[in-house]
Amino acid sequence: MGNNHNKVHKSENNNKNKNKTNYNVDNDDDGDYSFLRGIYPPSLMNYKYSNRRVQYYSEKIEISEDEKKLISEMKSDKIDLFEFPDNDEETTKIIIDTDIGTDWDDAMALSYAFNIPNLEILGITTNYGIPDLRASVTKKIIDAYLKAHPEKKPIPIIAGSSRPLGSHRALILFGHEGRPFFGKNELKKISNINYIMNRDQEKASDFIASTVKKYPGQVKIVSIGIPTNIGLVLTNHKDIIPLIKEIVIMGCGDFINKKEVSFDDALSSIKNGNKINLFPNHNISGDALATKILFDSGVKVKIVSHMVSSLYKAKGEIIDYFREKSKKVKDLNNIKDPDEVIGLLMNEWFSIRNINRQYPHDPLTIHESVFGGDKSPLLYLRGRIFVHEWAAFSTFIPQVDGPHFLSVKIKENSNFLEVLKKTIMKNNSN
């Protein structure tokens, strides 16, 4: 999930009735979801800003004197735009770490991943506040997928941490999470602070560690949610760090100076060796400490940034496809097509947001974990991202040998949306 959730989206059409579902999973749903406000899960690690209550998207960049000194001492180089070469892997092995169940693009990303040849999903881990419910939603999709494709191997689903390693933020939940399969009663139960506190926080990170050890040098971790599980595995299982092939993360926002300096001027400045500050996006801001651990780990990290993913809008035919799929559901407990499940989740999200289009942040992140060369629509800058302790603001330092690759530009004549549509809809039109 990559959207800035506190931004108010203008309605493109009046879609509430079009998207509204008729399934009643609770008889006592009075529409009051005030119990979701002001939930601050305690940080798992020592984070000095844990008790600082600032609403997401209202934070300002603050760089400590120590951080300024460290950044100033980091070497910077003149660089050029970077294009990843073609992927020569016979099979790409990934673990998907997701906050599925709120924004719909996580589910859309699974539909896309199912249909990419030679992509093996070794497991799906869930994160952020209500990971058990998110795992249950994922299971609905995977169960339908295995019914449609009984020849496929089962995909492990592991609920991960409900608490951040270190964050100042309250949980951002809307009330539709889990619908139409699970209702208000279930959401109320698992969003209770006692439930959040008293559950195993490390199952997902342990699974990631054991899977990476099973396939050393072969596994890419695809982060399309809050990176808590990844921060945990990098903290508790440091021996796997050299065994991870790469981490592909949906994260980071725009250049902070975008209102004062044009994009082309900012890009030219970076290419000439100058450092630049970045906004966080929802994902990395949700766990600033986990994000810092991830970027400080030395692992190769490919970043699908909000500045490029938000330039795409999935609308029209692919949205109609999922809507029509959702209309075919007769029994919520016996769905044999994963896209029918995903269509229902889309309807819930669109109804809450009153929209009829989707920024495909997470499908693009899946795409970039698999494809390079002409099949990748993105251009990157190579360097190092220094994550600030406060709210996951960051500084990009251009380096010719840096471990981080920040996507900043879409190639001319990019056809990613067409590829996404055709891949999902191919052989799925019945």
C-alpha positions as CSV (number, residue, x, y, z in Angstrom):
1,M,0.0,0.0,0.0
2,G,1.5,3.3,-1.0
3,N,-1.1,6.0,-0.9
4,N,-0.9,9.1,1.2
5,H,-4.0,8.3,3.3
6,N,-4.6,11.6,4.8
7,K,-4.9,13.3,1.5
8,V,-8.5,13.9,0.4
9,H,-9.2,12.5,-3.0
10,K,-11.6,14.3,-5.2
11,S,-14.4,12.1,-6.5
12,E,-14.0,11.2,-10.1
13,N,-17.6,10.1,-10.3
14,N,-20.3,9.2,-7.8
15,N,-19.1,5.6,-7.3
16,K,-20.5,4.7,-3.9
17,N,-23.6,2.9,-5.2
18,K,-21.6,1.3,-8.1
19,N,-19.0,-0.1,-5.8
20,K,-21.1,-0.9,-2.7
21,T,-21.4,-4.5,-1.8
22,N,-24.6,-6.2,-0.5
23,Y,-23.0,-8.7,1.8
24,N,-23.9,-8.3,5.5
25,V,-21.2,-9.9,7.6
26,D,-22.4,-8.2,10.8
27,N,-26.0,-7.8,12.0
28,D,-25.0,-5.1,14.5
29,D,-22.9,-2.9,12.3
30,D,-24.1,0.6,13.2
31,G,-21.4,2.3,11.1
32,D,-19.5,3.6,14.1
33,Y,-15.8,2.9,13.7
34,S,-14.6,5.4,16.2
35,F,-12.8,2.6,18.1
36,L,-10.2,2.6,15.3
37,R,-9.0,6.2,16.1
38,G,-6.0,6.9,18.3
39,I,-4.5,3.4,18.4
40,Y,-0.8,3.7,19.1
41,P,0.8,0.2,19.3
42,P,3.9,0.5,21.5
43,S,7.1,0.2,19.6
44,L,9.1,-3.0,19.9
45,M,12.4,-1.3,20.1
46,N,13.7,1.9,21.8
47,Y,12.6,4.8,19.5
48,K,13.0,8.2,20.9
49,Y,10.0,9.7,19.0
50,S,7.5,7.0,20.0
51,N,5.5,9.3,22.2
52,R,5.5,12.3,19.9
53,R,1.9,12.6,18.6
54,V,2.0,14.2,15.1
55,Q,-0.5,13.3,12.5
56,Y,0.8,11.6,9.3
57,Y,1.3,13.9,6.4
58,S,1.7,16.9,8.7
59,E,5.3,16.1,9.8
60,K,8.1,18.4,8.8
61,I,11.7,17.3,8.1
62,E,14.0,17.6,11.1
63,I,17.7,16.6,10.8
64,S,19.7,16.3,14.0
65,E,23.2,17.8,14.2
66,D,24.6,14.3,14.4
67,E,22.7,13.3,11.3
68,K,23.9,16.4,9.5
69,K,27.5,15.5,10.4
70,L,27.2,11.9,9.2
71,I,25.6,13.0,5.9
72,S,28.2,15.6,5.3
73,E,31.0,13.0,5.7
74,M,29.4,10.7,3.1
75,K,31.1,10.8,-0.3
76,S,29.0,11.7,-3.3
77,D,29.7,11.1,-6.9
78,K,28.5,12.3,-10.3
79,I,26.2,9.7,-11.7
80,D,23.8,9.1,-14.5
81,L,20.4,7.5,-14.8
82,F,20.6,3.8,-14.2
83,E,18.7,1.1,-16.1
84,F,18.6,-2.5,-14.8
85,P,19.7,-5.1,-17.3
86,D,17.4,-8.0,-18.4
87,N,16.6,-10.5,-15.7
88,D,18.4,-13.7,-16.6
89,E,17.0,-15.8,-13.8
90,E,15.3,-19.0,-14.9
91,T,12.9,-18.6,-12.0
92,T,12.5,-15.5,-9.8
93,K,11.8,-16.4,-6.2
94,I,10.1,-13.8,-4.0
95,I,8.6,-13.4,-0.6
96,I,5.8,-10.8,-0.6
97,D,5.5,-8.7,2.6
98,T,2.2,-6.9,2.5
99,D,-0.4,-4.8,4.4
100,I,-3.2,-6.2,2.2
101,G,-6.8,-5.5,3.2
102,T,-6.8,-1.7,3.3
103,D,-5.8,-0.1,-0.1
104,W,-6.8,-2.5,-2.9
105,D,-3.5,-2.4,-4.9
106,D,-1.9,-5.1,-2.7
107,A,-4.6,-7.5,-3.8
108,M,-4.2,-6.4,-7.4
109,A,-0.4,-7.1,-7.1
110,L,-1.2,-10.7,-6.1
111,S,-3.4,-11.1,-9.2
112,Y,-0.5,-9.8,-11.3
113,A,2.1,-12.0,-9.6
114,F,0.0,-15.1,-10.2
115,N,0.1,-14.5,-13.9
116,I,3.8,-13.7,-14.4
117,P,5.6,-16.8,-15.9
118,N,8.6,-18.1,-14.0
119,L,7.7,-16.2,-10.9
120,E,7.6,-18.3,-7.7
121,I,6.0,-16.9,-4.6
122,L,7.7,-18.7,-1.7
123,G,5.4,-17.1,0.9
124,I,3.3,-14.1,1.8
125,T,3.8,-12.3,5.1
126,T,1.5,-9.7,6.5
127,N,2.2,-6.6,8.6
128,Y,0.8,-3.5,10.2
129,G,-1.6,-3.4,13.1
130,I,-4.0,-6.2,12.2
131,P,-1.8,-8.8,10.4
132,D,-4.0,-11.7,11.4
133,L,-7.0,-10.2,9.5
134,R,-4.7,-9.3,6.6
135,A,-3.5,-13.0,6.6
136,S,-7.1,-14.2,6.6
137,V,-7.9,-11.9,3.6
138,T,-4.8,-13.3,1.8
139,K,-6.0,-16.8,2.5
140,K,-9.3,-16.1,0.8
141,I,-7.3,-15.1,-2.3
142,I,-4.9,-18.0,-2.2
143,D,-7.6,-20.6,-1.5
144,A,-9.5,-19.4,-4.6
145,Y,-6.2,-19.4,-6.6
146,L,-5.5,-23.0,-5.7
147,K,-9.1,-24.1,-6.5
148,A,-8.6,-22.5,-9.9
149,H,-5.1,-24.0,-10.3
150,P,-4.9,-27.3,-8.3
151,E,-1.6,-28.1,-10.0
152,K,0.1,-25.2,-8.2
153,K,2.0,-25.6,-4.9
154,P,0.4,-24.1,-1.7
155,I,1.8,-20.7,-0.8
156,P,2.5,-20.2,2.9
157,I,0.8,-17.2,4.6
158,I,2.2,-15.9,7.8
159,A,0.8,-13.2,10.0
160,G,3.7,-10.9,11.1
161,S,4.2,-8.1,13.6
162,S,1.3,-6.0,14.8
163,R,3.6,-3.5,16.5
164,P,6.2,-1.3,14.8
165,L,9.9,-1.4,15.7
166,G,9.7,2.4,16.1
167,S,7.0,4.8,15.0
168,H,5.3,8.0,16.2
169,R,2.1,7.3,14.2
170,A,-1.3,6.0,15.2
171,L,-2.6,3.2,13.1
172,I,-4.4,4.3,9.9
173,L,-7.4,2.1,9.5
174,F,-10.7,2.9,7.7
175,G,-13.2,0.3,9.0
176,H,-13.6,-1.7,5.8
177,E,-10.6,-3.9,6.4
178,G,-11.6,-7.6,5.9
179,R,-14.9,-6.8,4.2
180,P,-16.9,-8.4,2.8
181,F,-15.5,-11.6,4.4
182,F,-15.1,-10.3,7.9
183,G,-17.1,-7.6,9.7
184,K,-16.9,-5.1,12.4
185,N,-16.9,-7.6,15.3
186,E,-13.7,-9.3,14.0
187,L,-12.0,-5.9,13.3
188,K,-12.9,-4.7,16.7
189,K,-11.5,-7.8,18.3
190,I,-8.1,-7.7,16.6
191,S,-7.6,-3.9,16.7
192,N,-7.9,-4.0,20.5
193,I,-4.6,-2.9,22.0
194,N,-4.5,-5.9,24.3
195,Y,-4.8,-8.2,21.3
196,I,-2.1,-6.3,19.4
197,M,0.2,-6.5,22.4
198,N,-0.2,-10.2,23.3
199,R,0.5,-12.1,20.1
200,D,3.7,-13.5,18.5
201,Q,5.4,-10.6,16.7
202,E,8.2,-12.7,15.1
203,K,6.6,-15.6,13.1
204,A,6.8,-13.8,9.8
205,S,10.4,-12.6,10.3
206,D,11.4,-16.1,11.3
207,F,9.8,-17.5,8.2
208,I,11.6,-15.0,6.0
209,A,14.9,-16.0,7.6
210,S,14.4,-19.7,7.2
211,T,13.3,-19.3,3.6
212,V,16.3,-17.2,2.7
213,K,18.6,-19.8,4.3
214,K,16.9,-22.5,2.2
215,Y,17.6,-20.6,-1.0
216,P,20.7,-18.6,-0.3
217,G,21.4,-15.8,-2.8
218,Q,18.2,-16.5,-4.7
219,V,15.4,-14.8,-2.7
220,K,14.1,-11.3,-3.3
221,I,12.0,-9.8,-0.6
222,V,9.2,-7.6,-2.0
223,S,8.0,-5.0,0.5
224,I,4.5,-3.6,-0.3
225,G,3.6,-2.6,3.2
226,I,5.1,-1.4,6.4
227,P,8.6,-2.9,6.6
228,T,8.4,-4.1,10.3
229,N,8.9,-7.8,9.5
230,I,11.9,-6.9,7.3
231,G,13.4,-4.8,10.1
232,L,12.9,-7.6,12.5
233,V,14.5,-10.2,10.3
234,L,17.5,-7.9,9.7
235,T,17.8,-7.4,13.4
236,N,17.3,-10.9,14.7
237,H,18.9,-12.9,11.9
238,K,21.9,-10.9,10.8
239,D,23.4,-14.0,9.3
240,I,21.0,-13.9,6.4
241,I,22.0,-10.4,5.3
242,P,24.6,-11.6,2.7
243,L,22.2,-14.3,1.6
244,I,19.4,-11.9,0.4
245,K,19.5,-11.4,-3.3
246,E,17.8,-8.0,-3.0
247,I,14.9,-6.1,-1.4
248,V,12.4,-4.4,-3.6
249,I,10.4,-1.9,-1.7
250,M,7.5,0.4,-2.5
251,G,8.7,3.4,-0.6
252,C,10.0,7.0,-0.4
253,G,8.2,10.1,-1.7
254,D,9.0,13.1,-3.8
255,F,12.0,15.4,-3.6
256,I,11.3,17.8,-0.7
257,N,12.3,20.9,-2.7
258,K,9.9,20.1,-5.6
259,K,7.9,23.4,-5.0
260,E,11.0,25.5,-5.3
261,V,13.0,23.6,-8.0
262,S,11.8,21.9,-11.1
263,F,12.1,18.2,-11.4
264,D,14.6,18.5,-14.2
265,D,16.8,20.9,-12.3
266,A,16.7,18.7,-9.2
267,L,17.6,15.6,-11.3
268,S,20.5,17.5,-12.9
269,S,21.7,18.6,-9.5
270,I,21.8,15.0,-8.2
271,K,23.5,13.8,-11.3
272,N,26.2,16.4,-10.7
273,G,26.8,14.8,-7.3
274,N,24.6,16.8,-5.0
275,K,22.5,15.3,-2.2
276,I,18.8,15.8,-1.9
277,N,16.1,15.2,0.8
278,L,13.1,13.0,0.3
279,F,9.6,12.9,1.8
280,P,8.6,9.5,3.2
281,N,5.5,7.7,1.9
282,H,2.9,5.9,4.0
283,N,4.8,2.6,4.1
284,I,8.2,3.7,5.4
285,S,6.7,6.4,7.6
286,G,4.6,3.7,9.3
287,D,7.8,2.2,10.9
288,A,10.7,4.7,10.8
289,L,13.0,2.6,12.8
290,A,12.4,-0.6,10.7
291,T,13.0,1.6,7.6
292,K,16.3,2.8,9.0
293,I,17.4,-0.7,9.8
294,L,16.6,-1.8,6.3
295,F,18.5,0.9,4.5
296,D,21.5,0.7,6.9
297,S,21.8,-3.1,6.4
298,G,23.9,-3.0,3.3
299,V,21.5,-5.2,1.4
300,K,20.9,-4.2,-2.2
301,V,17.6,-2.2,-2.2
302,K,15.5,-1.3,-5.3
303,I,13.0,1.5,-4.5
304,V,9.8,1.9,-6.4
305,S,9.1,5.5,-5.3
306,H,5.8,7.2,-4.9
307,M,7.0,9.9,-7.2
308,V,6.9,7.4,-10.1
309,S,4.2,5.0,-9.1
310,S,1.7,7.8,-8.6
311,L,2.2,8.8,-12.3
312,Y,0.2,5.7,-13.4
313,K,-3.5,5.4,-13.0
314,A,-5.2,2.0,-13.6
315,K,-8.8,2.7,-14.8
316,G,-11.3,1.7,-17.4
317,E,-11.1,-1.8,-18.7
318,I,-9.1,-3.4,-15.9
319,I,-11.4,-1.8,-13.3
320,D,-14.5,-3.0,-15.1
321,Y,-12.9,-6.5,-15.4
322,F,-12.6,-6.8,-11.6
323,R,-16.0,-5.3,-11.0
324,E,-17.6,-7.9,-13.3
325,K,-15.6,-10.7,-11.6
326,S,-17.1,-9.6,-8.2
327,K,-20.6,-9.9,-9.6
328,K,-20.1,-13.6,-10.2
329,V,-19.7,-14.3,-6.5
330,K,-22.7,-16.2,-5.1
331,D,-21.2,-17.7,-1.9
332,L,-18.4,-16.0,0.0
333,N,-17.2,-19.3,1.3
334,N,-16.9,-21.0,-2.0
335,I,-15.0,-18.8,-4.5
336,K,-13.0,-20.5,-7.1
337,D,-11.5,-17.5,-8.9
338,P,-9.0,-15.3,-7.0
339,D,-10.0,-12.3,-9.2
340,E,-13.5,-12.6,-7.8
341,V,-12.1,-12.2,-4.3
342,I,-10.0,-9.3,-5.5
343,G,-12.9,-7.7,-7.2
344,L,-14.9,-7.7,-4.0
345,L,-12.0,-6.1,-2.1
346,M,-11.7,-3.5,-4.8
347,N,-15.4,-2.6,-4.4
348,E,-14.9,-2.1,-0.7
349,W,-11.9,0.2,-1.1
350,F,-13.6,2.2,-3.9
351,S,-16.7,2.6,-1.8
352,I,-14.8,4.0,1.1
353,R,-12.7,6.3,-1.0
354,N,-15.4,7.2,-3.5
355,I,-13.1,6.7,-6.5
356,N,-13.0,4.6,-9.6
357,R,-9.3,4.3,-10.4
358,Q,-6.2,2.9,-8.8
359,Y,-2.6,4.0,-8.5
360,P,-0.8,0.6,-9.1
361,H,2.0,1.2,-6.6
362,D,2.2,-2.5,-5.6
363,P,1.7,-4.2,-9.0
364,L,4.6,-1.9,-10.2
365,T,6.8,-3.1,-7.3
366,I,6.1,-6.7,-8.2
367,H,6.9,-5.9,-11.8
368,E,10.2,-4.4,-10.9
369,S,11.2,-7.4,-8.8
370,V,11.0,-9.5,-12.0
371,F,11.8,-7.4,-15.0
372,G,14.7,-5.4,-16.2
373,G,15.9,-4.1,-19.6
374,D,13.2,-3.0,-22.0
375,K,10.6,-4.7,-19.9
376,S,11.2,-2.3,-17.0
377,P,9.5,1.0,-17.4
378,L,11.6,2.8,-14.8
379,L,14.9,4.7,-14.6
380,Y,16.9,4.8,-11.4
381,L,19.5,6.8,-9.6
382,R,22.2,4.8,-7.8
383,G,23.5,5.8,-4.4
384,R,22.7,5.6,-0.7
385,I,19.6,6.5,1.2
386,F,20.3,7.8,4.7
387,V,17.1,7.5,6.7
388,H,16.5,10.1,9.4
389,E,15.3,9.0,12.7
390,W,12.3,11.3,12.7
391,A,9.4,10.0,10.6
392,A,11.5,8.3,7.9
393,F,12.4,11.5,6.0
394,S,15.6,10.7,4.2
395,T,18.6,12.0,2.2
396,F,19.7,10.5,-1.1
397,I,23.5,10.6,-1.6
398,P,24.5,9.8,-5.2
399,Q,27.2,7.2,-5.4
400,V,28.5,5.1,-8.3
401,D,28.8,2.1,-6.1
402,G,25.9,2.7,-3.7
403,P,23.6,-0.2,-2.6
404,H,20.4,1.7,-3.2
405,F,18.5,2.3,-6.5
406,L,15.9,5.0,-6.4
407,S,13.4,5.1,-9.2
408,V,12.9,8.7,-10.4
409,K,11.6,8.6,-13.9
410,I,9.4,6.7,-16.3
411,K,10.9,5.7,-19.7
412,E,9.4,7.2,-22.8
413,N,6.7,5.0,-24.4
414,S,6.2,3.0,-21.2
415,N,3.5,0.5,-21.6
416,F,3.3,-0.8,-18.1
417,L,-0.4,-0.3,-17.7
418,E,-1.1,-2.2,-20.9
419,V,1.2,-5.0,-19.7
420,L,-0.5,-5.1,-16.3
421,K,-4.0,-5.2,-17.9
422,K,-3.1,-7.9,-20.5
423,T,-1.3,-10.1,-18.0
424,I,-4.1,-10.1,-15.5
425,M,-6.9,-10.5,-18.0
426,K,-5.2,-13.0,-20.3
427,N,-6.9,-16.4,-19.9
428,N,-9.1,-14.9,-17.1
429,S,-11.9,-13.5,-19.1
430,N,-14.5,-16.2,-18.3
